[in-house]
Structure formats: C-alpha cells, structure tokens
Amino acid sequence: MPIILETQKVTLAGFRILDPQGVVIAGRQEVGQSLAHIEEVAAALGGQYSAALRIRMPDKPPPPIYSISRGVGVHVFSAMPVIVNDHVAGVIYTSRTPSNIFDHLYRERGKFLLATLAVLLATVAIGLMFSRTVTRPMRELVDRAARIGRGDRNAFQPLQHYGTRELAQLSDSFLDMAQQLSRRSDYIATFSAHLTHELKSPLTSIRGAAELLQDSLQSKSDTLTRSEQQSFISNILGDVARLDAMSQRLRELARAESAPQNEQTSLSGVIANLKSRFAQRTIVASGDLDRPIGMSGEKALIVLAHLADNAFRHNARSVQLEATAEASTLRMTVSNDGDPISNANSDKIFDAFFTTRRDSGGTGMGLAIAQAVMVSHGGTIRPLPSRQGVAFALEFPAV
C-alpha cells in the first residue's frame, strides 16, 4: 500500500492490485472482492492489456455549485497484466477521471490566446491579400465594363492591378473582346452610312426616271420623245444592274467575314478556275502552288478574282502570281502592269465603297471583300511598292 499511495500522488489515479484469479489484494475498499467479471480485467487475466471508457454514474445528485475540475461524466479504466515466467502473476487495475476540457483551457489560456491572435492575424493577412489579388481587380474590371457600356473609349486600357495570372488573362480577354466588339460596332455604323449613301443615288435616279415615265403616260400629249423614254429605261436598267452587283458584293462580304470551318485547299486548283474565269486574259502563276492553305477554294478564288478583275479594269494586260512556301504561311505576290494607284488613294483602297470607277459601275467593295476574307482566315493582304503597275502581298495560313 505505501507504494500504491506514493504512485497515486504522482499519477492522480486509483490503483488496485489483483491476484491471478482477479481478486483484489491491495487498494481501496475492494480488498477481497473479485473483479474477474469485468471485461478489461478478464482480458488482462488472459495476458492482454485492455482499457475501457465508461460513463460516470454518481451515487448522489451533483450540488448546485459544481466544481469545473470535477464536472466530467466519464471514467477511464486500464488493466495491465504482470507476466512472470510466461504466466500471469497478477493484474494492475487503474482508474482515473480525465481533466475537464474547460479546466485545461483555463490553465493553458496563454497558449490559446497566442494561437487565437495568430489565427486572427493570419486571417487579416489572407483577407488583405485576397482583396488585393482578387476583389480589387474584379471591382476594377466591373467598373471597366460599366464604362465601356457608356461608350468610354479610355476604358480599353489595361488594368492597373491584375492580381493573379488567371485574372490577368480574364481581364485581357475581356478587354480585347470589348475592343473588338466596339470596332465591329463602329464598322457596322460606318458601313451602314456608306451603304445608305451608295443606295440613295441609284434609287433616286430610278424613282425620278419612273416618275417622268409615269407622267408621260398619264399626260394626254406626249411630253417625252421615244428616244427620251428609251434613255430613261436604260438608266433604270443600269441602276438596277448596279444595285444587283452591290447586293452580290454584300453577299460575298457576308461569306468572307464568316468564321472558317476546317477549310483547306491548294492554290493550283484555284488558279485553274481563275484562268477559266478570265479566259481571254493573260494570267501567269509560278512557285509552290500545291502547298495546302487553310481556306476553302471558293474564298481563295474570291480574293484572287477581285484582284484580277481590278487589274484588268485598270488597263492591265497581264497578271502575275508567284507563291513561296514558309513554315506557317504561304506568301503570294500578285502583280500587274495596269494603271498605278495614286498616292492620294493608296490609303483608301481597302475602304468599302471607295472606287474610282463609279461612272462605269464600280461598287468599291472588291478589295474590301478580299481583305475581309484574308483577315477572317488569319491571313493578310497589303499593297507593295512597284515601279510599274500594282502589286499586292498576300499571306495565306498554311495547313
């Protein structure tokens, strides 16, 4: 018992020493009682360590003021066998009431306060970092969207703070898309204004001629001679032909600006169709014409046909095409010996409805359509300086 009492002072646990039959031989008031029926004791008598956690059932109801250190409703029981010469010589049976969690927190309050302060500081730091890297760029992007919606052109500038790489990519993609939509909107507005102007002249001419013919038919006396009537009818037919050509060009422009759908062809077949379309003209082609390009044969023919048609309408006797294959593009030079482009008109040749042949039926949309086809397929078209005639450099996307 002295050994048990000294051990209890250190461990704060209750001790019972049991003999090989499970009878208490030392400890507390159970001396002489058998504890062999208890589950953990039975396991220890078989040579195996065992422990159990049980709900504490008090004999009396707790007092009104209950100590926090004693406010625990569980007991921990542990049975350790004592092995001597491979036989169980006895069992050390201990029990203890674990410390209350609130009492433990109170005793360790300094550490928990430091941990709480560290968590708060970390939360504030994470919040500030999140605000700078996510919230602030998102708010600026929302503000840019609102300014773009109001038509502010300065809103297309890059953000001052991007935050994360993903937000930077999102912001750049959004601003690029908004800028493209803005340019598209401006293009549609300008195109509509030009189209209205181009349609107004032939429609006014047709209406005037039709009204004069109607007045002549309703008048009792012939106010118009036969030749005058024929002239008015010719004017009407000419303006109708011009409107028909313009509508055809508009359909070509719509097809030219449509997105490509896994298209590819070779220029050798396109040039064969081009030569058949201009059978009475001289078209000479050379170079790497069999390299596949990322464009349909129909659209490639539209580009080359407009360039050839412009050349022959401006007094060209022949058109030369020379192709050179590169890693990702197919470069082609299209040159002719026709009338050169004046310096005043060199910056306007790709503008829709700009033409120097309006009196002879020109719509001014040929080069605009050719440029739209090339740009929509990832290619380019630009004029080249030439000592004689006109030359264009084309870059087709190679397959």
C-alpha positions as CSV (number, residue, x, y, z in Angstrom):
1,M,0.0,0.0,0.0
2,P,2.8,2.6,0.6
3,I,4.0,2.0,-3.0
4,I,0.4,2.4,-4.2
5,L,-0.2,5.6,-2.2
6,E,3.1,7.2,-3.5
7,T,2.2,6.3,-7.0
8,Q,-1.3,7.8,-6.7
9,K,0.2,11.1,-5.6
10,V,2.2,11.3,-8.9
11,T,-0.4,9.9,-11.3
12,L,-3.6,11.0,-9.6
13,A,-5.1,7.6,-10.5
14,G,-6.7,4.9,-8.4
15,F,-4.8,1.6,-8.2
16,R,-5.9,-2.0,-7.3
17,I,-3.6,-5.0,-7.3
18,L,-5.3,-8.3,-8.3
19,D,-4.1,-11.8,-7.9
20,P,-4.1,-14.4,-10.8
21,Q,-7.8,-15.1,-10.0
22,G,-8.9,-11.5,-10.3
23,V,-9.3,-10.9,-6.5
24,V,-8.2,-7.5,-5.1
25,I,-5.3,-7.9,-2.7
26,A,-4.4,-4.2,-2.3
27,G,-6.1,-0.9,-2.9
28,R,-9.1,1.0,-1.7
29,Q,-12.1,-0.7,-0.1
30,E,-12.4,-3.6,-2.6
31,V,-9.8,-5.9,-1.0
32,G,-11.0,-9.4,-1.1
33,Q,-13.6,-8.7,-3.9
34,S,-13.3,-10.5,-7.2
35,L,-13.2,-8.2,-10.3
36,A,-12.7,-11.1,-12.8
37,H,-16.1,-10.5,-14.3
38,I,-15.1,-7.0,-15.6
39,E,-14.3,-7.1,-19.4
40,E,-10.9,-5.4,-19.2
41,V,-9.8,-7.4,-16.1
42,A,-10.8,-10.7,-17.8
43,A,-8.6,-9.7,-20.8
44,A,-5.7,-8.9,-18.5
45,L,-6.0,-12.2,-16.7
46,G,-5.7,-13.8,-20.2
47,G,-2.4,-11.9,-20.7
48,Q,-3.6,-9.0,-22.8
49,Y,-3.6,-5.3,-21.9
50,S,-7.1,-3.8,-22.0
51,A,-8.8,-0.4,-21.3
52,A,-12.3,1.0,-21.2
53,L,-14.1,4.3,-21.0
54,R,-17.3,4.4,-19.0
55,I,-20.0,6.9,-18.2
56,R,-19.7,8.0,-14.6
57,M,-22.9,7.4,-12.6
58,P,-22.8,9.4,-9.3
59,D,-24.4,8.0,-6.2
60,K,-25.8,11.4,-5.3
61,P,-27.1,14.3,-7.4
62,P,-24.5,17.0,-8.0
63,P,-24.6,20.0,-5.7
64,P,-25.9,23.4,-7.0
65,I,-22.4,24.7,-7.3
66,Y,-20.3,22.1,-9.2
67,S,-16.6,22.3,-9.4
68,I,-15.4,22.7,-13.1
69,S,-12.5,20.4,-12.4
70,R,-14.8,17.6,-11.4
71,G,-17.5,18.2,-14.0
72,V,-16.6,15.2,-16.1
73,G,-19.0,12.4,-16.6
74,V,-16.6,9.6,-17.7
75,H,-14.0,7.3,-16.1
76,V,-11.0,5.7,-17.8
77,F,-10.2,2.1,-16.6
78,S,-6.9,0.3,-17.5
79,A,-5.9,-3.3,-16.8
80,M,-2.2,-4.3,-17.2
81,P,-1.2,-8.0,-16.7
82,V,2.0,-8.8,-14.8
83,I,3.8,-11.6,-16.5
84,V,6.3,-13.8,-14.6
85,N,7.8,-16.8,-16.3
86,D,5.2,-16.7,-19.1
87,H,2.4,-16.8,-16.5
88,V,0.0,-14.1,-15.3
89,A,1.2,-13.4,-11.7
90,G,-1.3,-10.6,-11.2
91,V,-3.1,-7.5,-12.7
92,I,-2.6,-3.8,-12.0
93,Y,-6.0,-2.2,-12.4
94,T,-6.1,1.6,-12.5
95,S,-8.9,4.2,-12.9
96,R,-8.9,7.9,-13.5
97,T,-11.3,10.8,-14.1
98,P,-9.8,12.8,-17.0
99,S,-9.4,16.5,-16.6
100,N,-12.2,18.7,-17.7
101,I,-11.7,20.4,-21.1
102,F,-12.6,23.8,-19.7
103,D,-10.2,23.5,-16.8
104,H,-7.5,22.5,-19.2
105,L,-8.3,25.5,-21.4
106,Y,-8.1,27.8,-18.4
107,R,-4.8,26.5,-17.4
108,E,-3.4,26.8,-20.9
109,R,-5.1,30.1,-21.6
110,G,-1.9,31.9,-22.5
111,K,-1.1,29.5,-25.3
112,F,-4.7,29.6,-26.6
113,L,-4.7,33.4,-26.6
114,L,-1.5,33.4,-28.6
115,A,-2.9,30.8,-31.0
116,T,-6.2,32.9,-31.4
117,L,-4.1,36.0,-32.0
118,A,-2.0,34.2,-34.6
119,V,-5.2,32.9,-36.4
120,L,-6.7,36.4,-36.4
121,L,-3.5,38.0,-37.8
122,A,-3.3,35.2,-40.5
123,T,-7.0,35.8,-41.4
124,V,-6.4,39.6,-41.7
125,A,-3.3,39.0,-43.9
126,I,-5.2,36.5,-46.1
127,G,-8.1,38.9,-46.3
128,L,-5.8,41.8,-47.4
129,M,-4.0,39.6,-49.9
130,F,-7.3,38.3,-51.3
131,S,-8.7,41.8,-51.5
132,R,-5.6,43.0,-53.5
133,T,-5.3,40.0,-55.8
134,V,-9.0,39.1,-56.4
135,T,-11.5,41.6,-55.1
136,R,-9.8,44.8,-56.2
137,P,-9.1,43.6,-59.8
138,M,-12.6,42.3,-60.1
139,R,-14.1,45.6,-59.0
140,E,-11.9,47.4,-61.5
141,L,-13.0,45.1,-64.2
142,V,-16.7,45.6,-63.3
143,D,-16.1,49.3,-63.4
144,R,-14.4,49.0,-66.8
145,A,-17.4,47.0,-68.1
146,A,-19.8,49.8,-67.0
147,R,-17.6,52.5,-68.6
148,I,-17.4,50.5,-71.8
149,G,-21.2,50.2,-71.8
150,R,-21.4,54.0,-71.5
151,G,-19.1,54.3,-74.5
152,D,-15.9,55.5,-72.8
153,R,-13.0,54.7,-75.1
154,N,-10.4,55.1,-72.4
155,A,-11.8,52.1,-70.6
156,F,-10.0,49.7,-73.0
157,Q,-6.6,50.5,-71.3
158,P,-5.1,47.6,-69.3
159,L,-5.9,47.4,-65.6
160,Q,-3.5,48.9,-63.0
161,H,-3.6,45.8,-60.8
162,Y,-4.1,42.3,-62.2
163,G,-3.8,40.2,-59.1
164,T,-3.5,36.6,-60.1
165,R,-2.4,35.3,-63.5
166,E,-5.8,33.9,-64.2
167,L,-7.4,37.3,-63.5
168,A,-4.9,38.9,-65.8
169,Q,-5.8,36.5,-68.6
170,L,-9.5,37.1,-67.9
171,S,-9.1,40.9,-67.9
172,D,-7.0,40.9,-71.1
173,S,-9.5,38.6,-72.9
174,F,-12.4,40.7,-71.7
175,L,-10.9,44.0,-72.8
176,D,-9.8,42.5,-76.2
177,M,-13.3,41.2,-76.8
178,A,-14.9,44.5,-75.8
179,Q,-12.5,46.4,-78.1
180,Q,-13.2,44.1,-81.0
181,L,-17.0,44.5,-80.4
182,S,-16.5,48.2,-80.3
183,R,-14.6,48.2,-83.5
184,R,-17.2,45.9,-85.0
185,S,-19.9,48.3,-83.9
186,D,-18.1,51.3,-85.4
187,Y,-17.5,49.3,-88.6
188,I,-21.2,48.5,-88.9
189,A,-22.2,52.1,-88.3
190,T,-19.8,53.4,-90.9
191,F,-20.7,50.6,-93.3
192,S,-24.4,51.3,-92.9
193,A,-23.9,55.0,-93.5
194,H,-21.8,54.3,-96.7
195,L,-24.3,51.7,-97.9
196,T,-27.2,54.1,-97.4
197,H,-25.3,56.7,-99.4
198,E,-24.5,54.3,-102.2
199,L,-28.1,53.0,-102.4
200,K,-29.5,56.5,-102.4
201,S,-28.1,57.6,-105.7
202,P,-29.4,54.7,-107.9
203,L,-32.7,54.6,-106.1
204,T,-33.2,58.4,-106.5
205,S,-32.3,58.0,-110.2
206,I,-34.7,55.1,-110.7
207,R,-37.5,57.0,-108.9
208,G,-37.0,60.1,-110.9
209,A,-37.0,58.3,-114.2
210,A,-40.0,56.2,-113.2
211,E,-42.0,59.3,-112.2
212,L,-41.2,61.1,-115.5
213,L,-42.3,58.0,-117.5
214,Q,-45.5,57.8,-115.4
215,D,-46.2,61.5,-116.0
216,S,-45.7,60.9,-119.7
217,L,-48.1,58.0,-119.8
218,Q,-50.8,59.9,-117.9
219,S,-50.4,63.1,-120.0
220,K,-52.7,63.4,-123.0
221,S,-49.9,64.8,-125.0
222,D,-46.6,63.0,-125.4
223,T,-44.2,65.1,-123.3
224,L,-41.3,62.6,-123.8
225,T,-40.0,61.5,-127.2
226,R,-39.3,57.9,-128.0
227,S,-35.6,58.3,-127.5
228,E,-36.0,60.1,-124.2
229,Q,-38.2,57.2,-122.9
230,Q,-35.6,54.7,-124.1
231,S,-32.9,56.7,-122.3
232,F,-34.9,56.7,-119.1
233,I,-35.5,53.0,-119.3
234,S,-31.7,52.4,-120.0
235,N,-30.9,54.5,-116.9
236,I,-33.3,52.4,-114.8
237,L,-31.9,49.2,-116.1
238,G,-28.3,50.4,-115.5
239,D,-29.1,51.5,-111.9
240,V,-30.9,48.1,-111.3
241,A,-27.8,46.3,-112.6
242,R,-25.7,48.4,-110.2
243,L,-27.9,47.5,-107.3
244,D,-27.8,43.9,-108.2
245,A,-24.0,44.0,-108.4
246,M,-23.9,45.7,-105.0
247,S,-26.2,43.1,-103.4
248,Q,-23.9,40.4,-104.9
249,R,-20.9,42.1,-103.3
250,L,-22.7,42.3,-100.0
251,R,-23.4,38.5,-100.1
252,E,-19.7,37.9,-100.8
253,L,-18.7,40.2,-97.9
254,A,-21.0,38.3,-95.6
255,R,-19.5,35.0,-96.6
256,A,-16.0,36.5,-96.4
257,E,-16.4,37.5,-92.8
258,S,-17.9,34.1,-91.7
259,A,-15.6,32.0,-89.4
260,P,-13.6,29.3,-91.2
261,Q,-14.8,25.7,-90.7
262,N,-11.7,23.5,-91.0
263,E,-11.3,24.6,-94.6
264,Q,-8.3,23.8,-96.8
265,T,-7.3,23.8,-100.5
266,S,-4.4,24.2,-102.8
267,L,-3.8,27.3,-105.0
268,S,-3.1,25.2,-108.1
269,G,-6.8,24.3,-108.4
270,V,-7.9,27.9,-107.5
271,I,-5.7,29.4,-110.2
272,A,-7.0,26.9,-112.8
273,N,-10.6,28.2,-112.0
274,L,-9.2,31.8,-112.1
275,K,-7.8,31.3,-115.6
276,S,-11.0,29.8,-116.8
277,R,-13.0,32.8,-115.4
278,F,-10.7,35.2,-117.3
279,A,-10.1,33.0,-120.3
280,Q,-9.4,36.0,-122.6
281,R,-6.8,37.4,-120.3
282,T,-3.2,36.6,-119.5
283,I,-2.6,35.1,-116.0
284,V,0.8,33.6,-115.2
285,A,1.4,31.6,-112.0
286,S,4.5,30.1,-110.6
287,G,6.1,28.9,-107.3
288,D,4.8,26.5,-104.6
289,L,1.2,26.3,-105.7
290,D,0.5,22.8,-104.3
291,R,1.1,23.7,-100.6
292,P,-2.3,23.3,-98.8
293,I,-3.7,26.5,-97.2
294,G,-6.3,27.0,-94.5
295,M,-9.0,28.4,-96.7
296,S,-11.7,27.0,-99.0
297,G,-11.2,27.1,-102.7
298,E,-14.3,29.3,-103.1
299,K,-13.0,32.0,-100.8
300,A,-9.4,31.9,-102.2
301,L,-11.0,32.3,-105.7
302,I,-12.9,35.4,-104.4
303,V,-9.7,37.1,-103.3
304,L,-7.7,36.4,-106.5
305,A,-10.7,37.1,-108.7
306,H,-11.2,40.6,-107.2
307,L,-7.5,41.4,-107.6
308,A,-7.5,40.2,-111.2
309,D,-10.8,42.0,-112.0
310,N,-9.4,45.3,-110.6
311,A,-6.2,44.8,-112.6
312,F,-7.9,44.2,-115.9
313,R,-10.4,47.1,-115.3
314,H,-7.5,49.4,-114.8
315,N,-5.9,48.6,-118.2
316,A,-3.6,45.7,-117.1
317,R,-2.5,43.3,-119.9
318,S,-1.4,40.5,-117.7
319,V,-1.4,39.4,-114.0
320,Q,1.5,37.5,-112.4
321,L,1.2,35.3,-109.3
322,E,4.2,34.0,-107.5
323,A,3.9,31.7,-104.4
324,T,6.6,31.0,-101.8
325,A,6.0,28.4,-99.0
326,E,7.2,29.2,-95.5
327,A,6.9,27.4,-92.1
328,S,3.3,28.5,-91.2
329,T,2.3,30.7,-94.2
330,L,2.2,30.7,-98.0
331,R,3.3,34.0,-99.3
332,M,2.0,35.1,-102.7
333,T,2.8,38.2,-104.7
334,V,0.0,39.3,-107.2
335,S,1.3,42.0,-109.6
336,N,0.0,43.5,-112.8
337,D,1.1,46.1,-115.4
338,G,-2.0,48.3,-115.2
339,D,-2.6,51.8,-114.0
340,P,-0.8,52.5,-110.7
341,I,-2.5,53.6,-107.5
342,S,-2.1,57.3,-106.8
343,N,-0.6,58.4,-103.5
344,A,-3.8,60.1,-102.6
345,N,-5.8,56.9,-103.0
346,S,-3.3,54.4,-101.5
347,D,-4.7,54.6,-98.0
348,K,-8.3,54.2,-99.2
349,I,-8.2,51.2,-101.4
350,F,-9.5,48.8,-98.8
351,D,-12.3,51.1,-97.7
352,A,-15.8,49.8,-98.5
353,F,-17.5,51.6,-101.4
354,F,-14.3,53.6,-102.4
355,T,-13.9,53.4,-106.1
356,T,-12.5,55.4,-109.0
357,R,-14.9,53.7,-111.5
358,R,-18.3,54.7,-110.1
359,D,-19.4,56.0,-113.5
360,S,-18.6,52.6,-115.1
361,G,-20.4,50.6,-112.5
362,G,-17.7,50.0,-109.9
363,T,-19.1,49.2,-106.4
364,G,-15.8,49.9,-104.5
365,M,-16.2,46.6,-102.5
366,G,-13.8,44.3,-104.3
367,L,-10.7,44.9,-102.2
368,A,-12.7,45.3,-99.0
369,I,-14.1,41.8,-99.6
370,A,-10.6,40.4,-100.4
371,Q,-9.3,41.9,-97.1
372,A,-12.2,40.5,-95.1
373,V,-11.6,37.0,-96.5
374,M,-7.9,37.1,-95.6
375,V,-8.3,38.6,-92.1
376,S,-11.2,36.2,-91.2
377,H,-8.9,33.2,-92.0
378,G,-5.8,34.6,-90.2
379,G,-4.1,35.9,-93.3
380,T,-3.1,39.4,-94.6
381,I,-3.1,41.4,-97.7
382,R,-1.2,44.7,-98.3
383,P,0.0,46.7,-101.3
384,L,3.6,46.6,-102.3
385,P,5.7,49.5,-103.8
386,S,6.0,48.9,-107.5
387,R,7.8,50.8,-110.2
388,Q,5.2,49.8,-112.8
389,G,1.6,48.8,-112.3
390,V,0.3,47.5,-109.0
391,A,1.5,44.7,-106.7
392,F,-0.1,43.1,-103.6
393,A,1.5,40.8,-101.0
394,L,-0.8,38.0,-99.7
395,E,-0.1,35.7,-96.7
396,F,-2.3,32.6,-96.6
397,P,-2.4,30.4,-93.5
398,A,-0.7,27.1,-94.3
399,V,-2.2,23.8,-93.2
